[in-house]
Protein backbone atom coordinates (compact mmCIF):
# COMPACT_ATOMS: atom_id res chain seq x y z
CA UNK A 1 0.00 0.00 0.00
CA UNK A 2 1.32 3.42 -0.98
CA UNK A 3 0.93 5.81 1.96
CA UNK A 4 1.12 9.15 0.14
CA UNK A 5 -0.62 10.94 -2.74
CA UNK A 6 1.23 13.86 -4.27
CA UNK A 7 -0.72 17.08 -3.77
CA UNK A 8 0.60 18.35 -7.10
CA UNK A 9 0.54 15.52 -9.66
CA UNK A 10 -1.95 13.27 -7.87
CA UNK A 11 0.25 10.21 -8.25
CA UNK A 12 0.80 7.82 -5.35
CA UNK A 13 4.31 7.71 -3.91
CA UNK A 14 6.27 5.94 -1.19
CA UNK A 15 8.10 7.28 1.83
CA UNK A 16 11.35 7.09 -0.14
CA UNK A 17 9.92 9.29 -2.92
CA UNK A 18 8.87 12.21 -0.67
CA UNK A 19 9.80 15.70 -1.76
CA UNK A 20 12.16 17.84 0.29
CA UNK A 21 11.81 21.19 2.03
CA UNK A 22 14.40 23.98 1.98
CA UNK A 23 15.93 22.63 5.20
CA UNK A 24 16.27 19.18 3.52
CA UNK A 25 13.53 17.67 5.71
CA UNK A 26 10.99 15.50 3.94
CA UNK A 27 7.69 16.87 2.70
CA UNK A 28 4.81 14.41 3.01
CA UNK A 29 2.52 16.36 0.67
CA UNK A 30 4.57 16.23 -2.52
CA UNK A 31 6.67 13.66 -4.37
CA UNK A 32 10.30 14.35 -5.26
CA UNK A 33 9.37 14.68 -8.95
CA UNK A 34 7.18 17.69 -8.12
CA UNK A 35 8.83 19.28 -5.09
CA UNK A 36 12.52 19.59 -4.23
CA UNK A 37 14.39 21.88 -1.83
CA UNK A 38 11.19 23.71 -0.90
CA UNK A 39 10.14 24.57 -4.44
CA UNK A 40 8.07 23.03 -7.20
CA UNK A 41 10.34 21.47 -9.80
CA UNK A 42 8.15 22.99 -12.50
CA UNK A 43 6.74 26.20 -10.96
CA UNK A 44 5.11 27.32 -14.20
CA UNK A 45 3.18 24.08 -14.74
CA UNK A 46 -0.52 24.67 -15.30
CA UNK A 47 -3.33 22.32 -14.40
CA UNK A 48 -4.10 21.85 -18.09
CA UNK A 49 -0.46 20.96 -18.88
CA UNK A 50 -0.48 18.40 -16.08
CA UNK A 51 -3.66 16.83 -17.43
CA UNK A 52 -2.00 16.46 -20.84
CA UNK A 53 1.12 14.93 -19.25
CA UNK A 54 -0.97 12.35 -17.38
CA UNK A 55 -2.85 11.38 -20.55
CA UNK A 56 0.44 11.10 -22.46
CA UNK A 57 1.87 8.88 -19.71
CA UNK A 58 -1.13 6.60 -20.04
CA UNK A 59 -0.90 6.62 -23.83
CA UNK A 60 2.65 5.25 -23.75
CA UNK A 61 1.82 2.98 -20.75
CA UNK A 62 4.34 4.79 -18.59
CA UNK A 63 3.19 3.49 -15.22
CA UNK A 64 -0.52 4.31 -15.43
CA UNK A 65 -3.51 3.24 -17.46
CA UNK A 66 -5.89 5.61 -19.23
CA UNK A 67 -8.52 4.92 -16.56
CA UNK A 68 -6.05 5.75 -13.79
CA UNK A 69 -5.04 8.96 -15.57
CA UNK A 70 -8.68 9.99 -15.90
CA UNK A 71 -9.31 9.27 -12.20
CA UNK A 72 -6.31 11.39 -11.19
CA UNK A 73 -7.37 14.22 -13.51
CA UNK A 74 -10.80 14.33 -11.85
CA UNK A 75 -9.14 14.67 -8.43
CA UNK A 76 -6.55 17.30 -9.39
CA UNK A 77 -8.69 20.37 -8.54
CA UNK A 78 -9.00 19.05 -4.96
CA UNK A 79 -5.24 18.80 -4.40
CA UNK A 80 -3.37 21.45 -2.38
CA UNK A 81 -1.43 22.86 -5.34
CA UNK A 82 -4.49 23.31 -7.53
CA UNK A 83 -7.23 24.40 -5.11
CA UNK A 84 -8.71 27.66 -6.27
CA UNK A 85 -8.22 29.29 -2.86
CA UNK A 86 -4.43 28.98 -3.35
CA UNK A 87 -4.49 31.05 -6.55
C-alpha positions in Angstrom: 0.0 0.0 0.0 1.3 3.4 -1.0 0.9 5.8 2.0 1.1 9.1 0.1 -0.6 10.9 -2.7 1.2 13.9 -4.3 -0.7 17.1 -3.8 0.6 18.4 -7.1 0.5 15.5 -9.7 -2.0 13.3 -7.9 0.3 10.2 -8.3 0.8 7.8 -5.3 4.3 7.7 -3.9 6.3 5.9 -1.2 8.1 7.3 1.8 11.3 7.1 -0.1 9.9 9.3 -2.9 8.9 12.2 -0.7 9.8 15.7 -1.8 12.2 17.8 0.3 11.8 21.2 2.0 14.4 24.0 2.0 15.9 22.6 5.2 16.3 19.2 3.5 13.5 17.7 5.7 11.0 15.5 3.9 7.7 16.9 2.7 4.8 14.4 3.0 2.5 16.4 0.7 4.6 16.2 -2.5 6.7 13.7 -4.4 10.3 14.4 -5.3 9.4 14.7 -8.9 7.2 17.7 -8.1 8.8 19.3 -5.1 12.5 19.6 -4.2 14.4 21.9 -1.8 11.2 23.7 -0.9 10.1 24.6 -4.4 8.1 23.0 -7.2 10.3 21.5 -9.8 8.1 23.0 -12.5 6.7 26.2 -11.0 5.1 27.3 -14.2 3.2 24.1 -14.7 -0.5 24.7 -15.3 -3.3 22.3 -14.4 -4.1 21.8 -18.1 -0.5 21.0 -18.9 -0.5 18.4 -16.1 -3.7 16.8 -17.4 -2.0 16.5 -20.8 1.1 14.9 -19.2 -1.0 12.4 -17.4 -2.8 11.4 -20.6 0.4 11.1 -22.5 1.9 8.9 -19.7 -1.1 6.6 -20.0 -0.9 6.6 -23.8 2.6 5.3 -23.7 1.8 3.0 -20.8 4.3 4.8 -18.6 3.2 3.5 -15.2 -0.5 4.3 -15.4 -3.5 3.2 -17.5 -5.9 5.6 -19.2 -8.5 4.9 -16.6 -6.1 5.7 -13.8 -5.0 9.0 -15.6 -8.7 10.0 -15.9 -9.3 9.3 -12.2 -6.3 11.4 -11.2 -7.4 14.2 -13.5 -10.8 14.3 -11.9 -9.1 14.7 -8.4 -6.5 17.3 -9.4 -8.7 20.4 -8.5 -9.0 19.1 -5.0 -5.2 18.8 -4.4 -3.4 21.4 -2.4 -1.4 22.9 -5.3 -4.5 23.3 -7.5 -7.2 24.4 -5.1 -8.7 27.7 -6.3 -8.2 29.3 -2.9 -4.4 29.0 -3.3 -4.5 31.0 -6.6 
